[in-house]
Amino acid sequence: MAEITIEEFTTGFIKSVGENSGLDAIIKFAFDDGGFIWIDGKNVPNSVTNEDKPADVTLKMSLETLNKLHRKELNGMMGVMSGKIKIEGNMMAAMKLDKILG
């Protein structure tokens, strides 16, 4: 199965976040290679960009790890416990990601 790119994830998040996702948080994915996905689930309409802007929570991981989460080969808690995902900021905001990752 081909790996999904940052651009493809960004497009997917735009669709799943929509106008008002109910996330009530700003979440940033920071990838090992320097790429970003920034999700504003606080302001309506919600927005998704590839900018490196401040967030309530930042999840640091490889693009490969995000692909594994997406394919359900890894769950978020195991990713954190194994060190594949590092969380900085509001852990509760990170828990809301199930709403858009599903």
Contacts in CASP RR format, 6 or more apart in sequence:
PFRMAT RR
TARGET T0000
AUTHOR 0000-0000-0000
METHOD contacts of the structure
MODEL  1
MAEITIEEFTTGFIKSVGENSGLDAIIKFAFDDGGFIWIDGKNVPNSVTN
EDKPADVTLKMSLETLNKLHRKELNGMMGVMSGKIKIEGNMMAAMKLDKI
LG
1 71 0 8 1.000
3 63 0 8 1.000
3 64 0 8 1.000
3 67 0 8 1.000
4 66 0 8 1.000
4 67 0 8 1.000
4 70 0 8 1.000
5 63 0 8 1.000
6 31 0 8 1.000
6 35 0 8 1.000
6 36 0 8 1.000
6 37 0 8 1.000
6 50 0 8 1.000
6 63 0 8 1.000
7 50 0 8 1.000
9 29 0 8 1.000
9 37 0 8 1.000
9 66 0 8 1.000
9 70 0 8 1.000
10 37 0 8 1.000
10 48 0 8 1.000
10 49 0 8 1.000
10 50 0 8 1.000
13 37 0 8 1.000
13 39 0 8 1.000
13 48 0 8 1.000
13 100 0 8 1.000
14 48 0 8 1.000
16 99 0 8 1.000
16 100 0 8 1.000
16 101 0 8 1.000
16 102 0 8 1.000
17 23 0 8 1.000
17 39 0 8 1.000
17 41 0 8 1.000
17 46 0 8 1.000
17 47 0 8 1.000
17 48 0 8 1.000
17 100 0 8 1.000
18 45 0 8 1.000
18 46 0 8 1.000
19 44 0 8 1.000
19 45 0 8 1.000
19 46 0 8 1.000
20 41 0 8 1.000
20 44 0 8 1.000
20 45 0 8 1.000
20 46 0 8 1.000
21 41 0 8 1.000
21 46 0 8 1.000
21 99 0 8 1.000
21 100 0 8 1.000
22 41 0 8 1.000
22 46 0 8 1.000
22 96 0 8 1.000
22 99 0 8 1.000
23 39 0 8 1.000
23 41 0 8 1.000
23 42 0 8 1.000
23 46 0 8 1.000
23 93 0 8 1.000
23 96 0 8 1.000
23 99 0 8 1.000
23 100 0 8 1.000
24 41 0 8 1.000
24 42 0 8 1.000
24 96 0 8 1.000
25 41 0 8 1.000
25 42 0 8 1.000
25 56 0 8 1.000
25 57 0 8 1.000
25 90 0 8 1.000
25 93 0 8 1.000
25 96 0 8 1.000
26 38 0 8 1.000
26 39 0 8 1.000
26 40 0 8 1.000
26 41 0 8 1.000
26 42 0 8 1.000
26 53 0 8 1.000
26 54 0 8 1.000
26 55 0 8 1.000
26 56 0 8 1.000
26 57 0 8 1.000
26 93 0 8 1.000
27 38 0 8 1.000
27 39 0 8 1.000
27 41 0 8 1.000
27 55 0 8 1.000
27 56 0 8 1.000
27 57 0 8 1.000
27 58 0 8 1.000
27 59 0 8 1.000
27 93 0 8 1.000
27 94 0 8 1.000
27 96 0 8 1.000
27 97 0 8 1.000
28 36 0 8 1.000
28 37 0 8 1.000
28 38 0 8 1.000
28 39 0 8 1.000
28 52 0 8 1.000
28 53 0 8 1.000
28 55 0 8 1.000
28 57 0 8 1.000
28 58 0 8 1.000
28 59 0 8 1.000
29 36 0 8 1.000
29 37 0 8 1.000
29 38 0 8 1.000
29 39 0 8 1.000
29 58 0 8 1.000
29 59 0 8 1.000
29 61 0 8 1.000
29 66 0 8 1.000
30 36 0 8 1.000
30 52 0 8 1.000
30 58 0 8 1.000
30 59 0 8 1.000
30 60 0 8 1.000
30 61 0 8 1.000
31 60 0 8 1.000
31 61 0 8 1.000
31 62 0 8 1.000
31 63 0 8 1.000
31 66 0 8 1.000
32 60 0 8 1.000
32 61 0 8 1.000
32 62 0 8 1.000
32 63 0 8 1.000
33 62 0 8 1.000
33 63 0 8 1.000
35 50 0 8 1.000
35 52 0 8 1.000
36 50 0 8 1.000
36 51 0 8 1.000
36 52 0 8 1.000
37 48 0 8 1.000
37 49 0 8 1.000
37 50 0 8 1.000
38 48 0 8 1.000
38 49 0 8 1.000
38 50 0 8 1.000
38 51 0 8 1.000
38 52 0 8 1.000
38 53 0 8 1.000
38 55 0 8 1.000
39 46 0 8 1.000
39 47 0 8 1.000
39 48 0 8 1.000
39 100 0 8 1.000
40 46 0 8 1.000
40 47 0 8 1.000
40 48 0 8 1.000
41 47 0 8 1.000
42 56 0 8 1.000
56 89 0 8 1.000
56 90 0 8 1.000
56 93 0 8 1.000
57 87 0 8 1.000
57 88 0 8 1.000
57 89 0 8 1.000
57 90 0 8 1.000
57 91 0 8 1.000
57 93 0 8 1.000
57 94 0 8 1.000
58 87 0 8 1.000
58 88 0 8 1.000
58 89 0 8 1.000
59 85 0 8 1.000
59 86 0 8 1.000
59 87 0 8 1.000
59 94 0 8 1.000
59 97 0 8 1.000
60 85 0 8 1.000
60 86 0 8 1.000
60 87 0 8 1.000
60 88 0 8 1.000
61 84 0 8 1.000
61 85 0 8 1.000
61 86 0 8 1.000
62 84 0 8 1.000
65 74 0 8 1.000
65 79 0 8 1.000
65 84 0 8 1.000
65 85 0 8 1.000
68 74 0 8 1.000
69 75 0 8 1.000
69 76 0 8 1.000
69 79 0 8 1.000
69 101 0 8 1.000
70 101 0 8 1.000
74 84 0 8 1.000
76 85 0 8 1.000
79 85 0 8 1.000
80 86 0 8 1.000
80 87 0 8 1.000
87 94 0 8 1.000
END
